[in-house]
C-alpha cells in the first residue's frame, strides 16, 4: 500500500473515485463486510466505517468479500511490487509468476533466501497475509478473469488459474466473491474467444500509455520464427514449465491491451499473464513517473511529447542474458542477424502457435552451451563467454528471476566472464524491472541525450542523470525514444565483453 499516503489522502482518493489508485490499495467497509477498489462507483462510506489494506489477500484474510460492483480483483497490479527491491516486492513478483503453485511456499522461500516461517512472518506483517493467502488471492483473480472473459469450462478455469482441484476452486470463489463460479460468470458484460484452443483476455493498465513506442521497440528486436511484431501487436513462442506456449499482445481500448494465448498446459496461463504484464510494464504508475521526470526542465518537453512511457521487460530472464551478451558492442540489426542464426540452427519447432504464427522456440541453454560455438560468429572470447553463461544456467549454477535482488543479480552477472556493467545493468533493468537503472555508456542513450540537449559524454551524462532518480530506467527509455528508429542500441566499445 502506498506507504507515504495518509488515511486522509486515501479517503480523498476514494471520495473522488480516483482510478489512478486502483490496485495500489483496497478499501474495506466494516459496515457491509466488503472491500472495494478506490474508484468504486458506489456511495462513499463514512470515514469511521472504512480502513485501508495493501492487498486483496489481506482483505480476504480479514473476512471481507470482493465488491460485486467494482470488481477490485480486475484492477491493474500494484506498481509497488515493481518498485520495491525488498523481500516483499520480490516475493510478490514470484507469486504472480506461479512459483507457489509449482514449488510451494518452501520453494518460494528458498528462492528468496529465507525459511518458510520467516517469509510468512514478514509478508503477514507487511501485507496482512502470508504467501499461501497471497497466492490464493492471485488464483481467485485469474479465475474471475477467465469466468467472465471466456467460455472455458469450470474445470478448465480451475486448472488454468492454478487450483489443485475443482472443489478448491469452487470454495475459493464462493468465499472471495460470495458467488458460485457460474453465478459470477452470469454477471459478465462481454466475453472473449476460446476458439481453436486460443484464450483471449484483456490486460488493464494505468493511463497514459505509449503503445507506439513499446511496439516499435519490440519490432526492432524481433527474431523471425520465434517472434513477430508490428505497430499494433507483438507475438512470440515461449517455453514454460508445462510445455511450449504462444501469446500475442495487441492494442485494444479503454486502457487495456488484448492478450491471446495458446498453451500446452492450462496451468501455465497465470505465468503467461504475469510475463506479458512485465514485458509491457503494465503495472507502472505513469502519473507518478511523468510528474517526477516532468519537473526536470530539460525533460519536460520529452514527457509532454511522450506521456506514459514504459520500460520493456522480458518473458524469459535467461534468454534475456544471452540476447544481451550477443548484442553488446554491436548494432541492433547485427545482433538480430546473430540471434536469428542461433534460433534457426538450435531452436525447436512447435505447432502450439497454430496457423500463421511463430513456430520456433528460442534455443535451450543446454543447446547453446553444447553447440553455440558451432553457430555463433565473432571473437572467440565472446563466444566462450556466451556458451559459458548458458552452461552455468543449464547446470543450475546461475538462475535469474524477476524476484532477484537487483544489486545481488548485478554482482552475480559481473562475476561471469565477458559480462561488464552495461550488460549487467541492461539485464536487471529488463529482468527485475528495477526503475532506477541508467546506461550512460549506451550509444543510443548518448545519441538521444545529445538530441535532447543533454550532456552526451558518458561520465557527464551519468552525473546529470542522478537528478532523475528513482526513475532513471524511464529516463533511459525516454532517451531511446528520442531516436524515432533506434539503430545503435549498443554497449560502449570499451569495458564490455572482457574474457
LUMBA-230602 format. One line per field, with one value per residue (C-alpha): residue number from 1; residue in one letter; chain; x, y, z. Coordinates in nm, 2 decimals, decimal comma. Layout:
<nodes>
num	c(NUM / ...)
residu	c(a / ...)
chaine	c(A / ...)
u	c(X / ...)
v	c(Y / ...)
w	c(Z / ...)
</nodes>
This chain:
<nodes>
num	c(1 / 2 / 3 / 4 / 5 / 6 / 7 / 8 / 9 / 10 / 11 / 12 / 13 / 14 / 15 / 16 / 17 / 18 / 19 / 20 / 21 / 22 / 23 / 24 / 25 / 26 / 27 / 28 / 29 / 30 / 31 / 32 / 33 / 34 / 35 / 36 / 37 / 38 / 39 / 40 / 41 / 42 / 43 / 44 / 45 / 46 / 47 / 48 / 49 / 50 / 51 / 52 / 53 / 54 / 55 / 56 / 57 / 58 / 59 / 60 / 61 / 62 / 63 / 64 / 65 / 66 / 67 / 68 / 69 / 70 / 71 / 72 / 73 / 74 / 75 / 76 / 77 / 78 / 79 / 80 / 81 / 82 / 83 / 84 / 85 / 86 / 87 / 88 / 89 / 90 / 91 / 92 / 93 / 94 / 95 / 96 / 97 / 98 / 99 / 100 / 101 / 102 / 103 / 104 / 105 / 106 / 107 / 108 / 109 / 110 / 111 / 112 / 113 / 114 / 115 / 116 / 117 / 118 / 119 / 120 / 121 / 122 / 123 / 124 / 125 / 126 / 127 / 128 / 129 / 130 / 131 / 132 / 133 / 134 / 135 / 136 / 137 / 138 / 139 / 140 / 141 / 142 / 143 / 144 / 145 / 146 / 147 / 148 / 149 / 150 / 151 / 152 / 153 / 154 / 155 / 156 / 157 / 158 / 159 / 160 / 161 / 162 / 163 / 164 / 165 / 166 / 167 / 168 / 169 / 170 / 171 / 172 / 173 / 174 / 175 / 176 / 177 / 178 / 179 / 180 / 181 / 182 / 183 / 184 / 185 / 186 / 187 / 188 / 189 / 190 / 191 / 192 / 193 / 194 / 195 / 196 / 197 / 198 / 199 / 200 / 201 / 202 / 203 / 204 / 205 / 206 / 207 / 208 / 209 / 210 / 211 / 212 / 213 / 214 / 215 / 216 / 217 / 218 / 219 / 220 / 221 / 222 / 223 / 224 / 225 / 226 / 227 / 228 / 229 / 230 / 231 / 232 / 233 / 234 / 235 / 236 / 237 / 238 / 239 / 240 / 241 / 242 / 243 / 244 / 245 / 246 / 247 / 248 / 249 / 250 / 251 / 252 / 253 / 254 / 255 / 256 / 257 / 258 / 259 / 260 / 261 / 262 / 263 / 264 / 265 / 266 / 267 / 268 / 269 / 270 / 271 / 272 / 273 / 274 / 275 / 276 / 277 / 278 / 279 / 280 / 281 / 282 / 283 / 284 / 285 / 286 / 287 / 288 / 289 / 290 / 291 / 292 / 293 / 294 / 295 / 296 / 297 / 298 / 299 / 300 / 301 / 302 / 303 / 304 / 305 / 306 / 307 / 308 / 309 / 310 / 311 / 312 / 313 / 314 / 315 / 316 / 317 / 318 / 319 / 320 / 321 / 322 / 323 / 324 / 325 / 326 / 327 / 328 / 329 / 330 / 331 / 332 / 333 / 334 / 335 / 336 / 337 / 338 / 339 / 340 / 341 / 342 / 343 / 344 / 345 / 346 / 347 / 348 / 349 / 350 / 351 / 352 / 353 / 354 / 355 / 356 / 357 / 358 / 359 / 360 / 361 / 362 / 363 / 364 / 365 / 366 / 367 / 368 / 369 / 370 / 371 / 372 / 373 / 374 / 375 / 376 / 377 / 378 / 379 / 380 / 381 / 382 / 383 / 384 / 385 / 386 / 387 / 388 / 389 / 390 / 391 / 392 / 393 / 394 / 395 / 396 / 397 / 398 / 399 / 400 / 401 / 402 / 403 / 404 / 405 / 406 / 407 / 408 / 409 / 410 / 411 / 412 / 413 / 414 / 415 / 416 / 417 / 418 / 419 / 420 / 421 / 422 / 423 / 424 / 425 / 426 / 427 / 428 / 429 / 430 / 431 / 432 / 433 / 434 / 435 / 436 / 437 / 438 / 439 / 440 / 441 / 442 / 443 / 444 / 445 / 446 / 447 / 448 / 449 / 450 / 451 / 452 / 453 / 454 / 455 / 456 / 457 / 458 / 459 / 460 / 461 / 462 / 463 / 464 / 465 / 466 / 467 / 468 / 469 / 470 / 471 / 472 / 473 / 474 / 475 / 476 / 477 / 478 / 479 / 480 / 481 / 482 / 483 / 484 / 485 / 486 / 487 / 488 / 489 / 490 / 491 / 492 / 493 / 494 / 495 / 496 / 497 / 498 / 499)
residu	c(x / x / x / x / x / x / x / x / x / x / x / x / x / x / x / x / x / x / x / x / x / x / x / x / x / x / x / x / x / x / x / x / x / x / x / x / x / x / x / x / x / x / x / x / x / x / x / x / x / x / x / x / x / x / x / x / x / x / x / x / x / x / x / x / x / x / x / x / x / x / x / x / x / x / x / x / x / x / x / x / x / x / x / x / x / x / x / x / x / x / x / x / x / x / x / x / x / x / x / x / x / x / x / x / x / x / x / x / x / x / x / x / x / x / x / x / x / x / x / x / x / x / x / x / x / x / x / x / x / x / x / x / x / x / x / x / x / x / x / x / x / x / x / x / x / x / x / x / x / x / x / x / x / x / x / x / x / x / x / x / x / x / x / x / x / x / x / x / x / x / x / x / x / x / x / x / x / x / x / x / x / x / x / x / x / x / x / x / x / x / x / x / x / x / x / x / x / x / x / x / x / x / x / x / x / x / x / x / x / x / x / x / x / x / x / x / x / x / x / x / x / x / x / x / x / x / x / x / x / x / x / x / x / x / x / x / x / x / x / x / x / x / x / x / x / x / x / x / x / x / x / x / x / x / x / x / x / x / x / x / x / x / x / x / x / x / x / x / x / x / x / x / x / x / x / x / x / x / x / x / x / x / x / x / x / x / x / x / x / x / x / x / x / x / x / x / x / x / x / x / x / x / x / x / x / x / x / x / x / x / x / x / x / x / x / x / x / x / x / x / x / x / x / x / x / x / x / x / x / x / x / x / x / x / x / x / x / x / x / x / x / x / x / x / x / x / x / x / x / x / x / x / x / x / x / x / x / x / x / x / x / x / x / x / x / x / x / x / x / x / x / x / x / x / x / x / x / x / x / x / x / x / x / x / x / x / x / x / x / x / x / x / x / x / x / x / x / x / x / x / x / x / x / x / x / x / x / x / x / x / x / x / x / x / x / x / x / x / x / x / x / x / x / x / x / x / x / x / x / x / x / x / x / x / x / x / x / x / x / x / x / x / x / x / x / x / x / x / x / x / x / x / x / x / x / x / x / x / x / x / x / x / x / x / x / x / x / x / x / x / x / x / x / x / x / x / x / x / x / x / x / x / x / x / x / x / x / x / x / x / x / x / x / x / x / x / x / x / x)
chaine	c(A / A / A / A / A / A / A / A / A / A / A / A / A / A / A / A / A / A / A / A / A / A / A / A / A / A / A / A / A / A / A / A / A / A / A / A / A / A / A / A / A / A / A / A / A / A / A / A / A / A / A / A / A / A / A / A / A / A / A / A / A / A / A / A / A / A / A / A / A / A / A / A / A / A / A / A / A / A / A / A / A / A / A / A / A / A / A / A / A / A / A / A / A / A / A / A / A / A / A / A / A / A / A / A / A / A / A / A / A / A / A / A / A / A / A / A / A / A / A / A / A / A / A / A / A / A / A / A / A / A / A / A / A / A / A / A / A / A / A / A / A / A / A / A / A / A / A / A / A / A / A / A / A / A / A / A / A / A / A / A / A / A / A / A / A / A / A / A / A / A / A / A / A / A / A / A / A / A / A / A / A / A / A / A / A / A / A / A / A / A / A / A / A / A / A / A / A / A / A / A / A / A / A / A / A / A / A / A / A / A / A / A / A / A / A / A / A / A / A / A / A / A / A / A / A / A / A / A / A / A / A / A / A / A / A / A / A / A / A / A / A / A / A / A / A / A / A / A / A / A / A / A / A / A / A / A / A / A / A / A / A / A / A / A / A / A / A / A / A / A / A / A / A / A / A / A / A / A / A / A / A / A / A / A / A / A / A / A / A / A / A / A / A / A / A / A / A / A / A / A / A / A / A / A / A / A / A / A / A / A / A / A / A / A / A / A / A / A / A / A / A / A / A / A / A / A / A / A / A / A / A / A / A / A / A / A / A / A / A / A / A / A / A / A / A / A / A / A / A / A / A / A / A / A / A / A / A / A / A / A / A / A / A / A / A / A / A / A / A / A / A / A / A / A / A / A / A / A / A / A / A / A / A / A / A / A / A / A / A / A / A / A / A / A / A / A / A / A / A / A / A / A / A / A / A / A / A / A / A / A / A / A / A / A / A / A / A / A / A / A / A / A / A / A / A / A / A / A / A / A / A / A / A / A / A / A / A / A / A / A / A / A / A / A / A / A / A / A / A / A / A / A / A / A / A / A / A / A / A / A / A / A / A / A / A / A / A / A / A / A / A / A / A / A / A / A / A / A / A / A / A / A / A / A / A / A / A / A / A / A / A / A / A / A / A / A / A / A / A)
u	c(0,00 / 0,14 / 0,34 / 0,35 / -0,02 / -0,21 / -0,56 / -0,70 / -0,52 / -0,65 / -1,00 / -0,99 / -0,89 / -1,19 / -1,42 / -1,32 / -1,32 / -0,96 / -0,88 / -0,51 / -0,50 / -0,68 / -0,45 / -0,24 / -0,47 / -0,82 / -1,09 / -1,26 / -1,60 / -1,67 / -2,04 / -2,10 / -1,82 / -1,69 / -1,38 / -1,36 / -1,11 / -1,06 / -1,26 / -1,57 / -1,88 / -2,09 / -2,16 / -1,85 / -1,88 / -1,83 / -1,47 / -1,53 / -1,66 / -1,35 / -0,99 / -0,73 / -0,53 / -0,24 / -0,38 / -0,70 / -0,54 / -0,53 / -0,90 / -0,98 / -0,79 / -0,97 / -1,31 / -1,41 / -1,56 / -1,50 / -1,74 / -1,96 / -2,00 / -1,64 / -1,46 / -1,14 / -0,97 / -0,98 / -0,77 / -0,42 / -0,14 / 0,02 / 0,33 / 0,47 / 0,58 / 0,79 / 0,95 / 1,03 / 1,35 / 1,29 / 1,18 / 0,81 / 0,83 / 1,04 / 0,80 / 0,50 / 0,67 / 0,74 / 0,39 / 0,24 / 0,46 / 0,31 / 0,61 / 0,39 / 0,17 / 0,48 / 0,72 / 0,51 / 0,59 / 0,92 / 1,03 / 0,94 / 1,12 / 1,43 / 1,44 / 1,43 / 1,69 / 1,46 / 1,29 / 0,92 / 0,84 / 1,03 / 0,89 / 0,54 / 0,60 / 0,75 / 0,46 / 0,20 / 0,34 / 0,37 / 0,08 / -0,17 / -0,14 / 0,11 / 0,24 / -0,04 / -0,31 / -0,14 / -0,12 / -0,48 / -0,59 / -0,39 / -0,56 / -0,90 / -0,82 / -0,72 / -1,03 / -1,26 / -1,09 / -1,15 / -1,50 / -1,62 / -1,40 / -1,41 / -1,63 / -1,38 / -1,55 / -1,54 / -1,28 / -1,06 / -1,09 / -0,99 / -0,67 / -0,58 / -0,59 / -0,37 / -0,61 / -0,53 / -0,90 / -1,24 / -1,36 / -1,09 / -1,18 / -1,55 / -1,48 / -1,24 / -1,47 / -1,76 / -1,55 / -1,39 / -1,68 / -1,98 / -2,10 / -2,07 / -1,85 / -2,15 / -2,32 / -2,01 / -1,99 / -2,36 / -2,27 / -2,03 / -2,10 / -1,88 / -1,67 / -1,37 / -1,29 / -1,16 / -1,19 / -0,94 / -0,79 / -0,69 / -0,77 / -0,84 / -0,82 / -0,77 / -0,48 / -0,57 / -0,31 / -0,29 / -0,31 / -0,13 / 0,05 / 0,29 / 0,19 / 0,37 / 0,70 / 0,68 / 0,57 / 0,84 / 1,09 / 0,97 / 0,97 / 1,33 / 1,45 / 1,21 / 1,36 / 1,19 / 1,04 / 1,03 / 0,87 / 0,66 / 0,58 / 0,41 / 0,28 / -0,02 / 0,09 / 0,37 / 0,37 / 0,61 / 0,66 / 0,78 / 0,90 / 0,71 / 0,70 / 0,40 / 0,54 / 0,56 / 0,32 / 0,24 / 0,10 / 0,01 / -0,03 / -0,22 / -0,38 / -0,73 / -0,92 / -1,03 / -0,68 / -0,64 / -0,44 / -0,56 / -0,38 / -0,43 / -0,27 / -0,23 / -0,09 / 0,03 / -0,08 / -0,36 / -0,18 / 0,07 / -0,18 / -0,12 / 0,25 / 0,19 / -0,03 / 0,24 / 0,52 / 0,31 / 0,24 / 0,61 / 0,71 / 0,49 / 0,55 / 0,17 / 0,18 / 0,38 / 0,24 / 0,28 / 0,13 / 0,40 / 0,68 / 0,57 / 0,52 / 0,88 / 1,06 / 0,84 / 0,96 / 1,31 / 1,32 / 1,53 / 1,30 / 0,96 / 0,93 / 1,00 / 0,75 / 0,49 / 0,56 / 0,56 / 0,34 / 0,32 / 0,65 / 0,73 / 1,05 / 1,01 / 1,07 / 1,13 / 0,93 / 1,24 / 1,53 / 1,78 / 1,71 / 1,75 / 2,10 / 2,20 / 2,05 / 2,22 / 2,56 / 2,53 / 2,41 / 2,68 / 2,92 / 2,72 / 2,42 / 2,06 / 2,04 / 2,37 / 2,25 / 1,93 / 2,14 / 2,35 / 2,04 / 1,83 / 2,11 / 2,12 / 1,74 / 1,74 / 2,02 / 1,93 / 1,57 / 1,30 / 0,99 / 0,65 / 0,29 / 0,15 / 0,11 / -0,13 / -0,15 / 0,04 / 0,22 / 0,58 / 0,67 / 1,02 / 1,13 / 1,44 / 1,72 / 1,76 / 2,05 / 2,18 / 2,17 / 2,36 / 2,62 / 2,68 / 2,65 / 2,66 / 3,02 / 2,93 / 2,68 / 2,79 / 3,03 / 3,27 / 3,57 / 3,64 / 3,65 / 3,29 / 3,16 / 3,32 / 3,16 / 2,81 / 2,84 / 2,98 / 2,69 / 2,45 / 2,63 / 2,61 / 2,23 / 2,18 / 2,37 / 2,17 / 2,47 / 2,31 / 1,95 / 1,79 / 1,43 / 1,21 / 1,22 / 1,60 / 1,75 / 1,87 / 2,21 / 2,27 / 2,18 / 2,42 / 2,71 / 2,64 / 2,63 / 2,95 / 3,12 / 3,07 / 3,35 / 3,25 / 2,98 / 3,05 / 2,85 / 2,64 / 2,52 / 2,46 / 2,26 / 2,07 / 1,97 / 1,85 / 1,66 / 1,46 / 1,45 / 1,39 / 1,23 / 1,45 / 1,31 / 1,64 / 1,90 / 2,08 / 2,31 / 2,54 / 2,77 / 2,49 / 2,54 / 2,17 / 2,13 / 2,41 / 2,27 / 1,93 / 2,08 / 2,27 / 1,95 / 1,76 / 2,02 / 2,18 / 2,54 / 2,65 / 2,97 / 2,91 / 3,05 / 2,89 / 2,56 / 2,57 / 2,62 / 2,34 / 2,10 / 2,12 / 1,85 / 1,61 / 1,64 / 1,45 / 1,32 / 1,64 / 1,52 / 1,24 / 1,49 / 1,68 / 1,36 / 1,29 / 1,64 / 1,60 / 1,26 / 1,41 / 1,55 / 1,25 / 1,41 / 1,69 / 1,96 / 2,26 / 2,14 / 2,48 / 2,72 / 3,03 / 3,33 / 3,55 / 3,48 / 3,25 / 3,29 / 3,60 / 3,71)
v	c(0,00 / 0,34 / 0,39 / 0,77 / 0,82 / 0,91 / 0,80 / 1,14 / 1,12 / 0,77 / 0,88 / 1,17 / 0,93 / 0,71 / 1,01 / 1,13 / 0,78 / 0,83 / 0,54 / 0,61 / 0,44 / 0,12 / -0,17 / 0,03 / -0,04 / -0,17 / -0,01 / -0,24 / -0,13 / -0,26 / -0,19 / -0,41 / -0,66 / -0,59 / -0,44 / -0,22 / -0,06 / 0,32 / 0,41 / 0,21 / 0,40 / 0,31 / 0,58 / 0,66 / 0,52 / 0,73 / 0,76 / 0,58 / 0,27 / 0,22 / 0,12 / 0,05 / -0,26 / -0,32 / -0,63 / -0,81 / -1,11 / -0,91 / -0,83 / -1,20 / -1,29 / -1,03 / -1,18 / -0,93 / -1,02 / -0,85 / -0,59 / -0,72 / -0,37 / -0,25 / -0,59 / -0,49 / -0,81 / -0,67 / -0,36 / -0,33 / -0,47 / -0,26 / -0,06 / -0,11 / -0,47 / -0,34 / -0,07 / -0,25 / -0,45 / -0,59 / -0,94 / -0,84 / -0,69 / -0,98 / -1,23 / -1,07 / -1,08 / -1,45 / -1,53 / -1,37 / -1,59 / -1,90 / -2,01 / -2,11 / -2,34 / -2,50 / -2,52 / -2,45 / -2,20 / -2,38 / -2,32 / -1,96 / -1,91 / -2,09 / -1,86 / -1,56 / -1,70 / -1,73 / -2,00 / -2,06 / -1,95 / -1,62 / -1,54 / -1,60 / -1,37 / -1,09 / -1,10 / -1,12 / -0,82 / -0,61 / -0,72 / -0,87 / -1,22 / -1,49 / -1,65 / -1,91 / -1,65 / -1,42 / -1,70 / -1,79 / -1,43 / -1,43 / -1,76 / -1,61 / -1,30 / -1,53 / -1,74 / -1,44 / -1,31 / -1,64 / -1,69 / -1,35 / -1,33 / -1,68 / -1,98 / -2,22 / -2,49 / -2,45 / -2,74 / -2,57 / -2,24 / -2,41 / -2,57 / -2,26 / -2,05 / -2,29 / -2,46 / -2,81 / -2,93 / -2,81 / -2,83 / -2,59 / -2,36 / -2,36 / -2,30 / -2,01 / -1,83 / -1,86 / -1,72 / -1,44 / -1,32 / -1,45 / -1,61 / -1,95 / -1,97 / -1,99 / -1,70 / -1,50 / -1,59 / -1,49 / -1,13 / -1,08 / -0,80 / -0,93 / -1,23 / -1,31 / -1,60 / -1,95 / -2,06 / -2,33 / -2,36 / -2,00 / -1,80 / -1,42 / -1,19 / -0,82 / -0,67 / -0,35 / -0,07 / 0,28 / 0,55 / 0,72 / 0,46 / 0,48 / 0,18 / 0,31 / 0,33 / -0,02 / -0,19 / -0,02 / -0,14 / -0,50 / -0,48 / -0,35 / -0,66 / -0,93 / -1,27 / -1,42 / -1,76 / -1,71 / -1,36 / -1,13 / -0,77 / -0,47 / -0,12 / -0,27 / -0,61 / -0,84 / -1,22 / -1,50 / -1,86 / -1,94 / -2,24 / -2,28 / -2,55 / -2,72 / -2,71 / -2,47 / -2,17 / -1,89 / -1,55 / -1,22 / -0,88 / -0,63 / -0,28 / -0,27 / 0,03 / 0,17 / 0,14 / -0,22 / -0,44 / -0,77 / -1,09 / -1,41 / -1,73 / -2,09 / -2,33 / -2,69 / -2,69 / -2,47 / -2,43 / -2,20 / -1,93 / -1,72 / -1,73 / -1,60 / -1,32 / -1,22 / -1,23 / -1,03 / -0,77 / -0,74 / -0,73 / -0,42 / -0,27 / -0,26 / -0,22 / 0,10 / 0,42 / 0,66 / 0,96 / 0,94 / 0,88 / 1,16 / 1,40 / 1,34 / 1,35 / 1,63 / 1,85 / 1,85 / 2,14 / 1,96 / 1,66 / 1,83 / 1,86 / 1,48 / 1,39 / 1,61 / 1,46 / 1,10 / 1,06 / 0,72 / 0,58 / 0,22 / 0,02 / -0,31 / -0,63 / -0,98 / -1,31 / -1,52 / -1,40 / -1,65 / -1,58 / -1,21 / -1,26 / -1,45 / -1,18 / -0,91 / -1,08 / -1,13 / -0,77 / -0,60 / -0,38 / -0,43 / -0,27 / -0,40 / -0,52 / -0,71 / -0,86 / -0,98 / -1,14 / -1,34 / -1,43 / -1,53 / -1,77 / -1,91 / -1,97 / -2,12 / -2,36 / -2,46 / -2,36 / -2,63 / -2,62 / -2,63 / -2,64 / -2,46 / -2,12 / -2,26 / -2,13 / -1,82 / -1,75 / -1,80 / -2,17 / -2,19 / -2,18 / -1,99 / -2,25 / -2,41 / -2,32 / -2,67 / -2,65 / -2,31 / -2,45 / -2,76 / -2,63 / -2,25 / -2,24 / -2,41 / -2,14 / -1,81 / -1,58 / -1,32 / -1,31 / -1,65 / -1,50 / -1,36 / -1,70 / -1,87 / -1,62 / -1,68 / -2,06 / -2,05 / -1,84 / -2,09 / -2,38 / -2,22 / -2,17 / -2,52 / -2,67 / -2,47 / -2,27 / -1,94 / -1,85 / -1,52 / -1,44 / -1,13 / -1,19 / -1,14 / -0,87 / -0,62 / -0,55 / -0,91 / -1,01 / -0,74 / -0,88 / -1,23 / -1,12 / -0,92 / -1,23 / -1,40 / -1,38 / -1,14 / -0,96 / -0,59 / -0,31 / -0,23 / -0,60 / -0,65 / -0,33 / -0,38 / -0,73 / -0,63 / -0,33 / -0,58 / -0,89 / -0,74 / -0,42 / -0,20 / 0,15 / 0,33 / 0,19 / 0,42 / 0,32 / 0,62 / 0,41 / 0,30 / 0,46 / 0,51 / 0,67 / 0,92 / 0,99 / 1,06 / 1,28 / 1,49 / 1,53 / 1,63 / 1,89 / 1,69 / 1,60 / 1,34 / 1,23 / 0,92 / 1,05 / 1,39 / 1,23 / 0,99 / 1,27 / 1,47 / 1,17 / 1,14 / 1,41 / 1,17 / 0,91 / 0,69 / 0,68 / 0,66 / 0,35 / 0,56 / 0,84 / 0,58 / 0,48 / 0,85 / 0,89 / 0,58 / 0,71 / 1,03 / 0,84 / 0,76 / 0,44 / 0,34 / 0,17 / 0,16 / 0,04 / -0,09 / -0,13 / 0,10 / -0,02 / -0,03 / -0,21 / -0,47 / -0,83 / -0,89 / -1,25)
w	c(0,00 / -0,10 / 0,23 / 0,21 / 0,18 / 0,50 / 0,58 / 0,47 / 0,14 / 0,07 / 0,18 / -0,06 / -0,34 / -0,28 / -0,24 / -0,58 / -0,72 / -0,85 / -1,07 / -1,05 / -0,71 / -0,83 / -0,75 / -0,50 / -0,20 / -0,12 / 0,09 / 0,34 / 0,45 / 0,80 / 0,79 / 0,48 / 0,51 / 0,15 / 0,00 / -0,30 / -0,54 / -0,48 / -0,79 / -0,69 / -0,81 / -0,51 / -0,25 / -0,05 / 0,30 / 0,61 / 0,73 / 1,06 / 0,86 / 0,64 / 0,67 / 0,40 / 0,33 / 0,09 / -0,09 / -0,16 / 0,01 / 0,34 / 0,29 / 0,24 / 0,55 / 0,75 / 0,64 / 0,37 / 0,03 / -0,30 / -0,42 / -0,69 / -0,84 / -0,89 / -0,91 / -0,72 / -0,85 / -1,20 / -1,12 / -1,26 / -1,04 / -0,78 / -0,91 / -0,56 / -0,64 / -0,94 / -0,73 / -0,42 / -0,41 / -0,06 / 0,01 / 0,00 / -0,35 / -0,48 / -0,33 / -0,49 / -0,84 / -0,79 / -0,66 / -0,97 / -1,19 / -1,02 / -0,81 / -0,51 / -0,74 / -0,89 / -0,59 / -0,28 / -0,01 / 0,06 / -0,30 / -0,28 / 0,04 / -0,09 / -0,40 / -0,17 / 0,08 / 0,38 / 0,58 / 0,51 / 0,86 / 0,84 / 0,49 / 0,62 / 0,91 / 0,70 / 0,44 / 0,71 / 0,90 / 0,59 / 0,38 / 0,62 / 0,45 / 0,41 / 0,09 / 0,07 / 0,11 / -0,14 / -0,40 / -0,33 / -0,40 / -0,72 / -0,83 / -0,75 / -0,97 / -1,26 / -1,22 / -1,22 / -1,53 / -1,71 / -1,58 / -1,70 / -2,01 / -2,17 / -2,23 / -2,07 / -1,87 / -1,49 / -1,47 / -1,72 / -1,54 / -1,22 / -1,35 / -1,57 / -1,26 / -1,07 / -0,83 / -0,73 / -0,76 / -0,88 / -0,52 / -0,40 / -0,69 / -0,60 / -0,23 / -0,30 / -0,55 / -0,31 / -0,02 / -0,21 / -0,42 / -0,23 / -0,56 / -0,72 / -1,02 / -1,26 / -1,08 / -1,12 / -1,49 / -1,54 / -1,44 / -1,73 / -1,98 / -2,26 / -2,33 / -2,53 / -2,76 / -2,68 / -3,04 / -3,16 / -2,82 / -2,80 / -2,49 / -2,54 / -2,24 / -2,16 / -1,97 / -1,79 / -1,73 / -1,59 / -1,85 / -2,01 / -2,21 / -2,51 / -2,73 / -3,04 / -2,85 / -2,69 / -3,01 / -3,21 / -2,95 / -2,99 / -3,37 / -3,39 / -3,19 / -3,32 / -3,40 / -3,71 / -3,64 / -3,27 / -3,26 / -3,48 / -3,43 / -3,59 / -3,50 / -3,32 / -3,18 / -3,07 / -3,05 / -2,96 / -2,86 / -2,51 / -2,32 / -1,99 / -1,72 / -1,88 / -2,23 / -2,53 / -2,54 / -2,77 / -2,69 / -2,86 / -2,71 / -2,92 / -2,88 / -2,75 / -2,60 / -2,26 / -2,10 / -2,20 / -2,42 / -2,56 / -2,48 / -2,69 / -2,56 / -2,67 / -2,41 / -2,38 / -2,01 / -1,88 / -1,55 / -1,72 / -1,80 / -1,50 / -1,57 / -1,93 / -1,80 / -1,54 / -1,80 / -2,06 / -1,80 / -1,72 / -2,09 / -2,14 / -1,79 / -1,74 / -1,36 / -1,37 / -1,23 / -1,52 / -1,34 / -1,07 / -1,32 / -1,55 / -1,26 / -1,13 / -1,47 / -1,60 / -1,31 / -1,46 / -1,71 / -1,97 / -1,97 / -1,96 / -2,34 / -2,37 / -2,10 / -2,26 / -2,61 / -2,49 / -2,17 / -2,02 / -2,14 / -2,04 / -1,99 / -2,18 / -1,97 / -2,08 / -2,09 / -2,02 / -1,80 / -1,92 / -2,28 / -2,20 / -2,08 / -2,39 / -2,61 / -2,42 / -2,44 / -2,81 / -2,86 / -2,66 / -2,87 / -3,19 / -3,35 / -3,31 / -3,68 / -3,63 / -3,31 / -3,48 / -3,75 / -3,50 / -3,29 / -3,59 / -3,70 / -3,34 / -3,34 / -3,69 / -3,60 / -3,25 / -3,18 / -3,17 / -3,38 / -3,22 / -3,35 / -3,04 / -3,22 / -3,48 / -3,84 / -3,93 / -3,60 / -3,49 / -3,47 / -3,33 / -2,96 / -2,85 / -2,80 / -2,46 / -2,25 / -2,29 / -2,67 / -2,66 / -2,42 / -2,63 / -2,98 / -2,96 / -3,07 / -3,40 / -3,48 / -3,33 / -3,51 / -3,36 / -3,12 / -2,96 / -2,61 / -2,65 / -2,78 / -2,49 / -2,26 / -2,41 / -2,41 / -2,06 / -1,93 / -2,09 / -1,94 / -1,59 / -1,64 / -1,77 / -1,47 / -1,22 / -1,11 / -1,23 / -1,20 / -1,30 / -1,20 / -1,17 / -0,79 / -0,76 / -0,55 / -0,81 / -0,67 / -0,60 / -0,95 / -1,08 / -0,87 / -0,99 / -1,35 / -1,32 / -1,19 / -1,53 / -1,79 / -2,06 / -1,87 / -1,79 / -1,64 / -1,95 / -1,99 / -1,61 / -1,58 / -1,91 / -1,79 / -1,45 / -1,59 / -1,81 / -1,58 / -1,24 / -1,36 / -1,15 / -1,21 / -1,13 / -1,37 / -1,61 / -1,90 / -1,97 / -2,19 / -2,42 / -2,76 / -2,83 / -2,49 / -2,56 / -2,91 / -2,76 / -2,49 / -2,75 / -2,95 / -2,63 / -2,54 / -2,25 / -2,19 / -2,44 / -2,28 / -2,06 / -1,73 / -1,75 / -1,86 / -1,57 / -1,32 / -1,48 / -1,47 / -1,09 / -1,06 / -1,23 / -0,95 / -0,87 / -1,23 / -1,42 / -1,62 / -1,75 / -1,83 / -2,03 / -2,21 / -2,30 / -2,44 / -2,65 / -2,76 / -2,88 / -3,17 / -3,38 / -3,51 / -3,28 / -3,48 / -3,24 / -2,90 / -2,81 / -2,53 / -2,51 / -2,71 / -2,41 / -2,08 / -2,22 / -2,33 / -2,14 / -2,12)
</nodes>
